[in-house]
Amino acid sequence: MPVNGFSVGRDVSLSIVTASGPLRLSLITGFSAKPNTKDQPIKGMDGVTRHLRFPDGWSGSFDVERQDSTVDDYFAQLEANYYAGQNEAPATITETITEPNGSVTQYRYTGVLLKLDDAGSWTGDASVKQRLSFIASRKLKLA
């Protein structure tokens, strides 16, 4: 639900689908994504530098409040699969955004590789925060 004509965090929902099925993260408190590019400067004999930009995938992260063992179990299974010589298939992330005008925009990140950056710190009077990052081959507009 947009606020005063602006997109806010509650306007987005995320769905992660892995080779073993949906990965349902307990409580996502943050999500970010950015395009990766490679730039190439070309200096002409006229002394003017021109620039080329090449798309090079996407990257981003999820901040999660730990409410169950879902994240830990997923990455423990990936590690076990690796040592058993099994191939890791890519995942997909679907991002659905309710726009301020009420319309819905949807994107899909393909060729996704998830990484557990921080499994969390366990302290007395605090929740356990986990952080996942991802890299993706493409971001495609669905709707």
Secondary structure, DSSP 8 states (H G I E B T S, - for coil): --BTTB--GGGEEEEEEETTEEE--SEEEEEEEEEEEEEEEEE-TTS-EEEEEEEEEEEEEEEEE-SSSHHHHHHHHHHHHHHTT-----EEEEEEEE-TTS-EEEEEEEEEEEEEEE-----TTS--EEEEEEEESEEEE--
